[in-house]
Amino acid sequence: MSRVVANNTSSPSPVRDSVPFYDRREVAAMEMLQSSNNSPTFGHLLKCVGDVRKEVTGDETPVHQVLDMTDACPRSLPFVLSFSHITYSIKVRRKVTLQNLIRRKPATDPVSGETLFSATKTILNDISGEARDGEIMAVMGASGSGKSTLIDALANRMAKGSLKGEITLNGEQLESRLLKVISAYVMQDDLLFPMLTVEETLMFAAEFRLPRTLSKSKKKLRVQALIDQLGLRNAAKTVIGDEGHRGVSGGERRRVSIGTDIIHDPILLFLDEPTSGLDSTSAYMVVKVLQRIAQSGSVVIMSIHQPSYRILGLLDRMIFLSRGQTVYSGPPSNLPLYFSDFGHPIPDNENRTEFALDLIRELEGSPGGTKSLVEFNKSWQTLKRGNNNNNSESPSNGLLAKLSLKEAISASISRGKLVSGAAATANGTTFTNPTSMVPTFANPSWIEMAVLSKRSFTNSRRMPELFGSA
Ligand SMILES: Nc1ncnc2c1ncn2[C@@H]1O[C@H](COP(=O)(O)OP(=O)(O)OP(=O)(O)O)[C@@H](O)[C@H]1O
């Protein structure tokens, strides 16, 4: 298996050269493929990525190669995560009052009555949308609107029972084991060891999550590439730190945290409030890194409270939630037209998202709630869909239709995605189930234990106060 990356001639660093960076020229490449009237077969696509030579190292581990962009092959395969009618409800205990006992009147929306003692609370109500590779989709809304719940639902981190709706990748249902191996979920605060440097932290993550078959030098290469991708070159040798030890800044720490979760280069990346608690510059840098990750061929979905104007410029799609319902879905650029059509034009010089959040909050406090905006969004979406159907099919959609999910993932693995455990040899068209190519655990448990122990020991050794000698 070889890691194939785009030939980015603007990058002088050999390390940076090994970072995949697929930009929108991919669409042009796809157009070329389509206009040639020869539909790209999977074998053809794989030939583009599979003919690269292995490094003369004697082992069979993936190598980082440069894909010549003059080649007629697309730079990455499109991935589209679609979700429709996502609804999530939970049972809540109802307060039993004398009045309830007499009238047995069910509570009103969003909590509708079920029994005298319990009610159903709808946390997500009929949410639909789409996220694509190369793009960042942001889930926004006030506190308690359901952002984290939606991210959890899409990342398959919730009990199936009460979750309704459909989630597909490239039109196919995602088996939970497959989702697990092709995705990563970044929590707000990962536990990092304070006395390890940024580089060491990422190297331990590589040893833990990347397969044993990948040589140490390849793991080091991946770490160095990631350090550049995360914009952490200047902090690479700095310890993480904590209250008692000076270390990296909050923004850098957050990027390290993201790095440990994406060491295996996942296709789908979910993040719950990756910018929370950061100053605006650090938050911008985190989202900039996420944009870079998306452009390397990943689908990035994150929740965010109040993005600054600069961050807004990095977002491709947004879903605004209000009490579990969608009140806006679309690109940031459509916000002015949307709210103007709704009868509340955004004043010039006002931050669009702040305006939207304020208006949503105002509506939530009004007697009718956000019902009018929810309905307006539905009709706006229908109108937009009608307009889109009149437009010709996009080239990436054409390619999508030609490849099954299995093929797209296999080709992605052959390009170096999912380096954790991926052992695909890209020399044929018949592939087995991608899940069988990507084991859930990259390493046997004894290796995991050894890596964890070594990490813990290194960290403790550098904390003399632990041994009473401070
Ligand atoms: N297990 C649960 N039991 C009861 N209520 C729940 C449960 N899980 C979520 N909720 C409620 O669902 C709503 C949505 O929660 P969620 O955490 O998704 O909101 P959020 O938009 O991410 O909020 P924040 O920005 O504050 O993190 C909240 O009102 C929350 O209290």
The ligand as a MOL file (V3000), in Angstrom:
LIG
                    3D

  0  0  0     0  0            999 V3000
M  V30 BEGIN CTAB
M  V30 COUNTS 31 33 0 0 0
M  V30 BEGIN ATOM
M  V30 1 N -29.8040 12.1350 28.6980 0
M  V30 2 C -30.4750 13.2820 28.7120 0
M  V30 3 N -31.5160 13.4650 29.5710 0
M  V30 4 C -32.2150 14.5980 29.5880 0
M  V30 5 N -31.9660 15.6270 28.7770 0
M  V30 6 C -30.9570 15.5080 27.9100 0
M  V30 7 C -30.1560 14.3440 27.8300 0
M  V30 8 N -29.2270 14.5110 26.8680 0
M  V30 9 C -29.4400 15.7530 26.3760 0
M  V30 10 N -30.4680 16.3420 27.0180 0
M  V30 11 C -30.9920 17.6730 26.7480 0
M  V30 12 O -31.0530 17.8490 25.3500 0
M  V30 13 C -30.7810 19.1790 25.0030 0
M  V30 14 C -29.6680 19.2170 23.9780 0
M  V30 15 O -28.4360 18.8760 24.5820 0
M  V30 16 P -27.0440 19.0730 23.8410 0
M  V30 17 O -25.9640 18.7400 24.7970 0
M  V30 18 O -27.0720 18.3550 22.5620 0
M  V30 19 O -27.0840 20.6530 23.5630 0
M  V30 20 P -25.9220 21.5810 23.0040 0
M  V30 21 O -26.5410 22.4370 21.9650 0
M  V30 22 O -24.7490 20.7890 22.6110 0
M  V30 23 O -25.5950 22.4360 24.2880 0
M  V30 24 P -24.2060 23.1110 24.7540 0
M  V30 25 O -23.8750 24.1430 23.7290 0
M  V30 26 O -24.5460 23.7260 26.0660 0
M  V30 27 O -23.1950 22.0210 24.8620 0
M  V30 28 C -30.4650 19.8980 26.2850 0
M  V30 29 O -31.6090 20.5650 26.7200 0
M  V30 30 C -30.0940 18.7880 27.2310 0
M  V30 31 O -30.3860 19.1290 28.5600 0
M  V30 END ATOM
M  V30 BEGIN BOND
M  V30 1 1 1 2
M  V30 2 1 2 3
M  V30 3 2 2 7
M  V30 4 2 3 4
M  V30 5 1 4 5
M  V30 6 2 5 6
M  V30 7 1 6 7
M  V30 8 1 6 10
M  V30 9 1 7 8
M  V30 10 2 8 9
M  V30 11 1 9 10
M  V30 12 1 10 11
M  V30 13 1 11 12
M  V30 14 1 11 30
M  V30 15 1 12 13
M  V30 16 1 13 14
M  V30 17 1 13 28
M  V30 18 1 14 15
M  V30 19 1 15 16
M  V30 20 2 16 17
M  V30 21 1 16 18
M  V30 22 1 16 19
M  V30 23 1 19 20
M  V30 24 2 20 21
M  V30 25 1 20 22
M  V30 26 1 20 23
M  V30 27 1 23 24
M  V30 28 2 24 25
M  V30 29 1 24 26
M  V30 30 1 24 27
M  V30 31 1 28 29
M  V30 32 1 28 30
M  V30 33 1 30 31
M  V30 END BOND
M  V30 END CTAB
M  END
